[in-house]
């Protein structure tokens, strides 16, 4: 969570690699993540004082974990049939 203040609209640039797993909110409203300086994480912010929240969305990790477990169970079932 960051408190930002600016006199004009701009982009908050964070020293993180631009990855689609990041999510952001400005004053509680979802905002898109943009690529800043080609490879950094950017969040467009309006002028004034704002609270910016940035977090990692863990849903893709959980989905891949469930798919991997289902694949493992399927392989075990297929191996036991032989």
C-alpha positions as CSV (number, residue, x, y, z in Angstrom):
1,X,0.0,0.0,0.0
2,X,1.4,3.4,-1.1
3,X,0.4,7.0,-0.5
4,X,1.1,9.0,-3.6
5,X,0.6,12.7,-4.3
6,X,1.1,14.6,-7.5
7,X,0.1,17.9,-9.1
8,X,-0.7,16.2,-12.5
9,X,-1.9,12.8,-13.7
10,X,1.0,10.4,-14.2
11,X,2.2,6.8,-13.9
12,X,3.5,5.3,-10.7
13,X,6.5,3.1,-11.7
14,X,7.6,0.3,-9.4
15,X,10.8,-1.6,-9.5
16,X,9.1,-4.8,-10.4
17,X,9.1,-6.7,-13.6
18,X,5.9,-6.3,-15.6
19,X,3.9,-9.5,-15.1
20,X,0.2,-10.1,-15.7
21,X,-0.1,-11.6,-12.2
22,X,0.0,-8.1,-10.5
23,X,-3.2,-6.3,-9.7
24,X,-3.7,-2.7,-8.5
25,X,-6.3,-0.4,-6.9
26,X,-6.3,3.4,-6.7
27,X,-8.5,4.6,-3.8
28,X,-10.3,1.2,-3.8
29,X,-11.0,1.2,-7.6
30,X,-9.4,-1.4,-9.8
31,X,-6.8,0.0,-12.2
32,X,-5.0,-1.7,-15.0
33,X,-1.3,-2.5,-14.8
34,X,0.8,-1.1,-17.6
35,X,4.3,-1.7,-18.8
36,X,6.5,1.3,-17.9
37,X,9.9,1.8,-19.3
38,X,9.3,-1.3,-21.4
39,X,9.7,-3.8,-18.5
40,X,8.7,-2.1,-15.2
41,X,5.3,-2.2,-13.4
42,X,3.3,1.0,-14.0
43,X,0.0,2.2,-12.5
44,X,-1.8,5.2,-14.0
45,X,-2.8,7.7,-11.2
46,X,-4.8,10.9,-11.4
47,X,-3.6,14.2,-9.9
48,X,-4.0,14.6,-6.2
49,X,-3.4,12.4,-3.1
50,X,-4.3,8.8,-3.5
51,X,-3.8,5.4,-1.9
52,X,-2.4,2.8,-4.3
53,X,-2.6,-0.9,-3.4
54,X,-0.6,-3.5,-5.4
55,X,-0.7,-7.2,-4.9
56,X,0.0,-10.5,-6.7
57,X,-3.0,-12.4,-7.9
58,X,-2.6,-16.0,-6.7
59,X,-5.5,-17.5,-8.8
60,X,-3.3,-18.6,-11.7
61,X,-1.0,-20.5,-9.3
62,X,-4.0,-22.2,-7.6
63,X,-5.5,-23.1,-11.0
64,X,-2.2,-24.6,-12.2
65,X,-1.9,-26.5,-8.9
66,X,-5.3,-28.1,-9.3
67,X,-4.7,-29.0,-12.9
68,X,-1.3,-30.6,-12.0
69,X,-2.9,-32.6,-9.2
70,X,-5.7,-33.8,-11.5
71,X,-3.1,-34.8,-14.1
72,X,-1.1,-36.7,-11.4
73,X,-4.2,-38.6,-10.2
74,X,-5.1,-39.4,-13.9
75,X,-1.6,-40.8,-14.5
76,X,-1.8,-42.9,-11.3
77,X,-5.2,-44.3,-12.3
78,X,-3.9,-45.1,-15.8
79,X,-0.8,-46.8,-14.5
80,X,-2.8,-49.0,-12.1
81,X,-5.1,-50.2,-14.9
82,X,-2.2,-51.9,-16.6
